[in-house]
Amino acid sequence: MSGFTNQLRKQKTILVELAKLVKNGQYTGTFGKPNKLAVMGFSFGSFVTHFAVAENPDIADAAILTAINYNTTGL
């Protein structure tokens, strides 16, 4: 398994768990439990966010992906 794939899976797992915690009102301080949650990624973080939401669509109400580009050369 490549380092990229291995890192992507670990980061995805972390994002999914953090999203669950925030949705349950942890780490939100006096704001409490949020009504809605958006996850956001920049560059490699966008790949992580895309992967996380694709496999776990219920972790967030919205996803914001910035500075992401898919290589479609082989398509």
N, C-alpha and C positions, 0 to 999 in steps of 0.2 A: 504494500500500500504506500502511496506517495505521501510525503510530508504535507503537501497541500490538502489532500483528501483527509488525512488524519487530523490536521488542524481544523479543517472546516467542520468535521463531525463534532469535535470537542467544543468548538465555539458555538455551534448550533445548540448543543445540549445545555450549555451555560445560559444562552439567551432564552430558551424555552423555560428553564427553571426560574430565571429572574423575572420573566413576564408573569409566570404563575404567582410568584411571591408578591409582586406589585399589585396584581389584580385582586389578591386577597388582603391588601391593605398593609403589607409589610414594607418597610423602607420608605413609607410615604409621609412619615411624621404627622404633623397636625392636619395635613390634607385628608388623611383617612383613606378609605377604600375608594378608588376611582370609579366613576360611572362608565368611562370608556378608556381604552388604552391603545396607543399607537406605538409601534416599534419602528425604529429608524436605523438605517445603515448608510455608511459612506464608503465607497470603494470596496475593499474586501468585506467590510461590514455589510454591504448590500447583498453580497452573495450569501453570507451567513443568514441575514434576515430573510432573504428569498427562500432559502433552504428550510429555515425554521417554520415559516408560515405555510410553505407548500406541504410539509409533513404534519403540521399542527395548526390548521387554520383557525382554531378557536382561541389561540393564545393572545390575539389582538383584534381590535376592531378596524385598524388601519395599518398599512405598512408604507413607509416612505423610503424609497431606494434612490440614492444619489450617486453620481460618478460611477455608474455601472455600465458595462458594455459586454455584450455576448459575442463571442467569435462564431460567426455563422459560415466560415469558409468552407467547411466540410458538408454543409447542408445542401 
